Amino acid sequence: MLTRTEFFRGLGDSRSPRSATVLELLFDIVYVFALARLAGRVADDLTIVRHTLLSEAGQTVLFFTAMWMIWSLNALLASTYDPRRPDLQAVLLATMFGTLVLAVTLPQAFGQRGVVFACTYVVIQVGRPLFTSLALRGHPGQAFALRVLTWHLASSVLWISGGISGGLGRGVFWTLALAIELIGAATTYPLPRMGRRQLASSGVTVSQEHLAERYNQFFMIALAEVVLEAGAAVSFPGFTTEGTIVLVAAFVAVVSFWRVYFYHVRSGHASTPSGEGIELSRWASYSLLLIVGGIICTAVGFGQVVEDPHPPIDWALVAIIFGGPVLFLIGRSTLERADRSAPRCRALYFGVVALVVAAPPMVLLPPVAVAAVAAVILAGITVYDQRAHKRGSETNPTL
């Protein structure tokens, strides 16, 4: 029987493989359910009374960001140490179950299940760095694990307080708690007398290829949400003229997202195939947050149009249908590698401007036409982006 010391032995010296493991893919499957839950909340936000729309949408953004923090830190852990180790597999499985509990409690997280949501979230976010802090005793990487643990212990007080308080106080406490975690991640979890030291100087080495593959896998799972939302909405009443048009528009959007994500590169610069030589960016996680958020909004928008294709269209639905691609394009553009020798490619920014300018007049069109116009604009952006680069080979995004 393994002792605790033998169970943890060698964690600091282990290295993540270049390819993601099957267990990590299984972990992402839980997020299929979680993303469906979040998409359901966005759809509910579009059907409530307008004077409460902002507060309800704010709750959805909070949940989405919190769930994303769990996934991104989990991906970072598996890209730093070998996820094939039994101890790390136990952590991944425990986090997977906790994420499933969070997804189940989402509809009532601001209601009767607030304490369950807060406690589960705290156990996940504190348990992970606590494990690495204990497992890395005597290793230089322990310093970074302790920094992460300290920041999440500070935010856990606010998470638990919000779960207990309820009402407006719950939203305030949870917003502050999430803000602490976001600031900590953006600044590499600094502590007094330790400064803002980077991962490399803390004895932590991240496998860039592994992390890029994890992001690519999650992107594909999120992309499937567009197909699921539109397909499910069409399948219930069966094929109609309006439903068929929206289904085609959703397919065009999926293809456009795929092409832009995997084929967009800086003009005149070719990326190294298979993710080799990818430069890790501290902001890559936030870029993927925008990308996935934009995809979910697009999926919900198309699904809502299928369910109610009759005019007039609501301004909030226009904002969702056009705002989703805007978030996606902004997020994808920030994944470009920083390179002072060449300016940042502006093709995607032109696409953002086109979508923003085209959105206001859409309130005058039928919902089906709005979905079709959004898909046509996305397709045009994709074609323009590919012609600007004059390349045809697939490449991993720069992280």
C-alpha distance (Angstrom), angle and dihedral (degrees) to the residues before:
residue distance angle dihedral
M1 . . .
L2 3.80 . .
T3 3.78 118.0 .
R4 3.79 120.3 -137.3
T5 3.81 91.1 -102.8
E6 3.80 92.8 50.8
F7 3.81 91.1 46.2
F8 3.82 91.2 56.7
R9 3.81 96.5 35.6
G10 3.79 115.9 129.5
L11 3.80 98.0 7.2
G12 3.80 93.1 128.3
D13 3.79 92.1 50.6
S14 3.81 95.4 46.1
R15 3.78 118.9 102.7
S16 3.76 130.0 -148.7
P17 3.83 115.9 -113.9
R18 3.79 118.6 -114.5
S19 3.82 91.5 -115.1
A20 3.78 128.3 57.0
T21 3.80 117.4 -106.8
V22 3.80 128.0 -120.4
L23 3.81 90.4 -111.7
E24 3.79 90.3 58.8
L25 3.78 89.8 52.1
L26 3.80 88.2 50.6
F27 3.80 88.1 51.8
D28 3.80 89.5 54.5
I29 3.79 90.7 53.7
V30 3.80 88.4 67.5
Y31 3.78 87.0 58.5
V32 3.81 89.8 58.5
F33 3.80 85.8 68.4
A34 3.81 92.0 41.0
L35 3.81 92.8 51.3
A36 3.81 90.0 48.2
R37 3.80 88.6 53.9
L38 3.78 91.6 49.4
A39 3.79 91.1 47.6
G40 3.78 88.0 52.5
R41 3.80 90.3 53.9
V42 3.82 91.2 50.9
A43 3.80 89.4 50.8
D44 3.80 90.1 50.1
D45 3.81 89.9 50.0
L46 3.81 88.9 59.7
T47 3.80 93.4 55.2
I48 3.80 101.5 48.1
V49 3.78 129.1 93.0
R50 3.80 110.9 -69.3
H51 3.81 96.8 -125.0
T52 3.82 89.6 63.5
L53 3.80 96.4 40.9
L54 3.79 96.4 98.0
S55 3.80 94.4 49.5
E56 3.82 92.6 47.2
A57 3.80 92.2 46.2
G58 3.80 89.1 49.2
Q59 3.80 90.1 56.0
T60 3.80 90.7 51.3
V61 3.81 91.9 50.1
L62 3.81 89.4 49.7
F63 3.81 92.4 52.2
F64 3.79 92.9 45.2
T65 3.81 92.7 50.6
A66 3.80 92.2 46.4
M67 3.80 92.2 51.2
W68 3.79 89.5 46.7
M69 3.81 91.3 52.6
I70 3.80 89.5 56.6
W71 3.79 92.7 49.6
S72 3.81 96.6 44.4
L73 3.82 94.6 48.8
N74 3.79 89.7 46.2
A75 3.81 90.0 51.9
L76 3.81 89.9 48.9
L77 3.81 91.4 51.9
A78 3.82 92.5 50.2
S79 3.82 90.2 46.2
T80 3.80 91.3 53.0
Y81 3.81 103.1 44.5
D82 3.80 132.2 26.8
P83 3.84 107.8 -81.0
R84 3.82 89.5 -162.6
R85 3.81 90.3 73.7
P86 3.84 114.0 106.3
D87 3.80 92.9 -126.1
L88 3.80 93.9 52.4
Q89 3.79 90.6 44.1
A90 3.80 88.1 55.6
V91 3.81 89.5 52.4
L92 3.80 91.5 48.6
L93 3.80 92.4 49.5
A94 3.80 92.7 47.5
T95 3.80 90.5 49.5
M96 3.79 89.8 47.6
F97 3.80 91.9 55.1
G98 3.80 91.7 45.3
T99 3.80 90.5 51.3
L100 3.80 89.6 51.7
V101 3.81 89.6 53.3
L102 3.82 90.3 49.8
A103 3.80 91.2 50.9
V104 3.80 91.2 51.0
T105 3.81 92.4 50.3
L106 3.83 95.3 46.6
P107 3.83 97.6 96.9
Q108 3.82 91.8 55.6
A109 3.81 100.3 27.9
F110 3.80 90.5 114.0
G111 3.79 89.0 43.7
Q112 3.78 133.3 39.8
R113 3.80 96.4 -22.2
G114 3.79 98.0 54.4
V115 3.81 95.0 109.6
V116 3.81 91.8 48.6
F117 3.80 91.3 50.0
A118 3.82 93.8 47.2
C119 3.80 95.5 45.8
T120 3.80 93.3 46.6
Y121 3.79 91.9 48.3
V122 3.81 92.1 49.2
V123 3.81 92.7 48.6
I124 3.82 89.9 53.8
Q125 3.80 97.7 44.0
V126 3.80 95.8 42.2
G127 3.80 96.7 36.0
R128 3.81 94.8 57.7
P129 3.84 97.9 55.7
L130 3.82 90.0 37.3
F131 3.79 89.3 58.3
T132 3.81 93.4 48.1
S133 3.81 91.6 45.9
L134 3.80 90.9 55.4
A135 3.80 94.8 40.4
L136 3.82 93.5 49.3
R137 3.79 98.0 51.6
G138 3.79 108.0 149.1
H139 3.82 92.1 13.3
P140 3.84 122.0 110.1
G141 3.81 89.3 -125.0
Q142 3.80 90.6 67.3
A143 3.80 90.6 78.5
F144 3.78 92.2 62.7
A145 3.81 92.2 44.6
L146 3.81 89.8 53.3
R147 3.79 90.7 50.9
V148 3.80 91.3 52.9
L149 3.81 90.4 46.1
T150 3.81 92.3 51.5
W151 3.80 93.6 52.0
H152 3.79 92.8 47.9
L153 3.79 92.2 47.0
A154 3.80 87.6 55.6
S155 3.80 92.4 50.2
S156 3.82 92.3 44.0
V157 3.81 90.8 67.5
L158 3.80 89.3 59.4
W159 3.82 93.4 44.0
I160 3.81 92.0 53.7
S161 3.81 91.9 42.4
G162 3.79 90.5 53.0
G163 3.79 92.5 48.2
I164 3.79 90.5 53.2
S165 3.81 98.4 41.5
G166 3.81 101.3 50.9
G167 3.79 125.9 -175.9
L168 3.79 119.6 54.6
G169 3.79 91.0 -20.4
R170 3.79 90.5 63.0
G171 3.79 91.7 58.2
V172 3.81 92.4 46.5
F173 3.81 94.9 48.1
W174 3.80 93.9 45.1
T175 3.79 93.0 46.7
L176 3.80 90.7 52.7
A177 3.81 91.2 46.3
L178 3.79 92.5 51.7
A179 3.80 91.1 45.5
I180 3.80 89.6 56.0
E181 3.80 91.1 52.7
L182 3.80 93.4 46.8
I183 3.80 92.4 49.2
G184 3.79 90.7 47.0
A185 3.79 92.7 51.7
A186 3.81 92.3 46.1
T187 3.81 92.7 50.6
T188 3.84 97.1 39.8
Y189 3.80 92.6 -108.9
P190 3.82 101.0 -73.8
L191 3.79 122.0 -161.1
P192 3.83 131.1 -168.8
R193 3.81 111.7 -77.7
M194 3.81 89.8 9.8
G195 3.82 99.8 71.7
R196 3.80 127.7 -167.4
R197 3.78 97.0 -45.3
Q198 3.78 116.3 173.1
L199 3.79 123.8 -121.4
A200 3.81 93.3 -103.0
S201 3.80 92.7 56.8
S202 3.81 90.1 49.0
G203 3.78 94.3 62.0
V204 3.82 93.0 -101.2
T205 3.81 121.7 128.4
V206 3.79 118.3 -169.8
S207 3.81 121.9 -155.9
Q208 3.79 101.7 -128.6
E209 3.81 94.0 -166.7
H210 3.80 92.1 51.9
L211 3.80 93.2 47.8
A212 3.81 91.8 48.3
E213 3.80 91.0 52.1
R214 3.80 90.5 49.8
Y215 3.80 90.2 53.2
N216 3.79 91.1 47.7
Q217 3.80 91.7 51.5
F218 3.78 92.4 50.1
F219 3.79 91.1 47.7
M220 3.80 90.5 55.3
I221 3.81 91.0 49.2
A222 3.80 90.4 51.1
L223 3.80 90.4 47.3
A224 3.78 89.6 57.2
E225 3.81 87.9 62.4
V226 3.82 89.8 72.1
V227 3.81 90.4 55.4
L228 3.81 92.5 44.4
E229 3.81 95.2 49.7
A230 3.79 96.5 45.1
G231 3.80 94.6 38.1
A232 3.80 94.2 48.9
A233 3.80 91.5 48.3
V234 3.82 92.3 50.8
S235 3.82 96.2 43.1
F236 3.80 96.0 60.7
P237 3.82 99.8 61.0
G238 3.80 92.5 24.0
F239 3.79 128.1 -128.5
T240 3.77 115.2 -23.0
T241 3.78 130.0 163.7
E242 3.80 92.6 -104.7
G243 3.79 93.7 42.6
T244 3.79 92.6 49.3
I245 3.80 92.1 51.3
V246 3.81 91.9 50.8
L247 3.81 91.8 45.3
V248 3.81 89.9 54.0
A249 3.82 89.8 46.4
A250 3.82 90.2 51.5
F251 3.80 90.5 50.7
V252 3.80 91.2 50.2
A253 3.82 89.1 50.4
V254 3.81 91.5 50.8
V255 3.80 92.2 50.6
S256 3.81 90.9 46.3
F257 3.81 92.6 50.8
W258 3.80 90.5 48.4
R259 3.79 94.1 48.7
V260 3.78 94.9 46.7
Y261 3.80 93.9 44.9
F262 3.79 97.6 48.8
Y263 3.81 102.6 27.1
H264 3.80 103.3 37.9
V265 3.81 111.4 107.3
R266 3.77 135.5 155.4
S267 3.80 112.0 -77.9
G268 3.78 111.5 -93.0
H269 3.82 94.0 6.4
A270 3.78 124.4 100.8
S271 3.79 119.3 -151.5
T272 3.78 120.3 -134.1
P273 3.84 110.6 -99.7
S274 3.81 121.9 -109.6
G275 3.77 93.2 19.9
E276 3.82 95.5 -73.6
G277 3.76 113.7 155.8
I278 3.81 92.9 14.2
E279 3.77 111.7 163.1
L280 3.78 112.3 -129.9
S281 3.79 113.7 -129.7
R282 3.77 125.5 -162.5
W283 3.80 88.9 -141.3
A284 3.82 95.9 52.1
S285 3.79 90.7 95.9
Y286 3.80 91.8 55.0
S287 3.79 90.6 47.8
L288 3.80 90.5 55.1
L289 3.80 88.5 47.4
L290 3.81 89.3 60.9
I291 3.79 92.6 42.8
V292 3.79 95.3 52.4
G293 3.80 92.1 41.2
G294 3.79 90.0 53.5
I295 3.80 91.8 49.9
I296 3.81 92.3 51.3
C297 3.81 91.4 50.2
T298 3.80 90.8 50.4
A299 3.79 91.6 48.8
V300 3.80 92.5 50.9
G301 3.81 92.1 45.8
F302 3.79 94.1 54.5
G303 3.80 91.6 43.8
Q304 3.81 91.5 52.4
V305 3.81 91.9 50.5
V306 3.82 91.0 53.9
E307 3.81 91.2 50.1
D308 3.80 93.4 48.1
P309 3.84 111.0 19.1
H310 3.81 95.4 159.5
P311 3.82 121.5 105.9
P312 2.93 145.9 -79.7
I313 3.79 100.9 63.6
D314 3.77 121.3 -146.4
W315 3.80 119.1 -117.0
A316 3.81 90.7 -129.6
L317 3.79 90.8 56.7
V318 3.82 90.3 51.1
A319 3.80 88.6 51.7
I320 3.80 90.6 52.0
I321 3.81 95.8 46.5
F322 3.81 94.5 47.7
G323 3.80 97.7 29.1
G324 3.81 92.6 58.1
P325 3.83 94.5 62.2
V326 3.81 89.6 42.7
L327 3.81 91.1 56.7
F328 3.80 90.3 45.9
L329 3.81 94.4 51.4
I330 3.81 93.0 46.5
G331 3.79 91.2 49.1
R332 3.81 93.8 47.1
S333 3.79 93.1 48.1
T334 3.81 91.3 55.6
L335 3.80 90.7 57.6
E336 3.80 90.9 72.1
R337 3.75 114.6 115.2
A338 3.79 115.1 -104.0
D339 3.79 106.7 -110.3
R340 3.78 122.6 165.1
S341 3.78 91.8 -166.0
A342 3.82 93.0 69.7
P343 3.79 134.2 30.8
R344 3.78 120.3 -110.8
C345 3.79 113.5 -92.0
R346 3.79 108.9 -102.5
A347 3.80 99.4 -165.4
L348 3.79 93.5 102.0
Y349 3.80 92.3 46.5
F350 3.80 89.1 55.7
G351 3.79 86.6 53.2
V352 3.79 90.9 53.1
V353 3.81 90.5 52.5
A354 3.82 91.1 48.9
L355 3.81 92.2 52.3
V356 3.81 94.0 46.1
V357 3.81 92.6 49.0
A358 3.81 93.2 46.5
A359 3.81 96.0 47.5
P360 3.87 103.4 75.2
P361 3.84 96.9 58.0
M362 3.81 89.7 51.3
V363 3.82 91.5 82.0
L364 3.82 86.2 74.3
L365 3.82 94.4 57.5
P366 3.82 131.8 75.4
P367 3.82 114.5 -94.5
V368 3.81 93.1 -110.6
A369 3.81 90.7 54.2
V370 3.80 90.6 49.9
A371 3.82 91.3 54.4
A372 3.80 90.7 47.4
V373 3.82 93.0 49.2
A374 3.80 91.3 49.6
A375 3.81 90.4 51.9
V376 3.82 92.4 47.8
I377 3.81 91.4 50.5
L378 3.80 90.7 48.9
A379 3.79 90.8 50.2
G380 3.81 90.1 49.4
I381 3.80 91.0 50.7
T382 3.81 89.9 50.7
V383 3.81 93.0 50.5
Y384 3.80 91.9 46.7
D385 3.80 91.4 48.2
Q386 3.80 92.6 51.7
R387 3.81 93.4 46.1
A388 3.80 90.6 49.5
H389 3.80 90.4 56.1
K390 3.79 96.8 36.4
R391 3.78 90.1 -150.9
G392 3.77 132.3 124.2
S393 3.80 106.1 -175.7
E394 3.76 123.1 103.5
T395 3.79 118.4 -116.0
N396 3.77 136.6 179.2
P397 3.79 115.3 -108.9
T398 3.78 116.2 -100.8
L399 3.80 111.7 -103.8
